[in-house]
Amino acid sequence: MSGGVDSSVAAALLKTQGYQVIGAMMRFWPDNKKDDCFETCCSPDAAYEARRVADIVGVPFYLLDYREEFQEKIINPFIASYQAGETPNPCVNCNTRVKFDSLLKKARMLGCDFVATGHYVIREGQALLRGDHNKDQTYFLWGTPKEAIPHMLFPVGHLQKPQVRELAQSFGLPTAKKPESQNICFVQGDLKEFLAGHITATPGPLIDLESGKVIGEHAGAQFYTVGQKKGLGLWQTHLERYVVRVNVATNQVFVGPRAACEWGGLEVREVNLLLEPDQLPEQIEVQVRYRTKPVAARVEELSAGKAVIRLKEPQFAVTPGQSAVLYQGERLLGGGFITKPLYNLEARGLALA
């Protein structure tokens, strides 16, 4: 229970369906919590709201200490990924390494059959399917261990958000009108400011891909992401340029026209499949960002946790550190972390270095 409306309704629905429900919230915020961190999701106030909901629903509630694990498995890799010039998505690691790994193992040890969450996901047997397409969260679950799936419940997965809020009101829950949190829970405010306090970065050259000339200065290669257009300081040049590649080893940021950011393929690492490799369809769809549409693709190489994927249509800003998530229609097949984009003649091989 996060203290939000989705997990609140999930608990209430399970109670009405006859399950023996135990409310639990993972404490992530540290004792020396800064004023600008953990103020919405996963905050002390959210814990208070979750406890109120548990009282109304009539279930016990426990606050579980996951501070050290969250630091080790989520925050430290997040910082390390930016230090390496990537753009990570910590929600993927949180689901993979904490909620449906550590928390599920603890639940099973305590005699619980399932861990239920407020994710908009539908489970049918061993398959995970998209929920409400406006809120679908299968994208963040590609790393789920196959053995965990039979022990996962998603009570609101078949509903749409307005329906969930209506149910919350009918149950008399205080979270019915609570706004959604859109931020990274441990980074409230300016991301660049947060990163500057944790990584070493120095200004360097902003290089135009077409001319090879230095056309500006960046604030530190780690602060830039593939596809970025704003914040480059090029407005006086009247050049429409996007970040094509970030090289932290040489502290260079390469920019170019939009076409140089459109890629026909990608390489991924830490591949996790929710079915056996020989069951992977020849034609699949791949989603390279949470808010982009999936595109037809095929897996050209797959071995040792790595894969090369060819896309039927070029995709904009295929970004190292983000997730490439595999689907067949509504079904989640798995995914991996993007290592590098492939197949773009405009980029002249720079993104492959």
URLINKA-V647485 format. One record per helix or strand. SS is the DSSP state (hx for helix, st for strand). FROM is the first residue (numbers start at 0). TO is the last residue. If there is no record, write none. Layout:
SS,FROM,TO + SS,FROM,TO
This chain:
hx,4,15 + st,21,26 + hx,43,56 + st,59,64 + hx,66,82 + hx,89,108 + st,114,115 + st,120,123 + st,126,129 + hx,137,140 + hx,145,150 + st,151,152 + hx,160,169 + hx,190,195 + st,203,207 + st,213,217 + hx,220,222 + hx,234,236 + st,241,246 + st,251,255 + hx,257,260 + st,261,272 + hx,276,278 + st,283,286 + st,294,302 + st,305,315 + st,322,327 + st,330,341 + hx,344,346 + hx,349,351
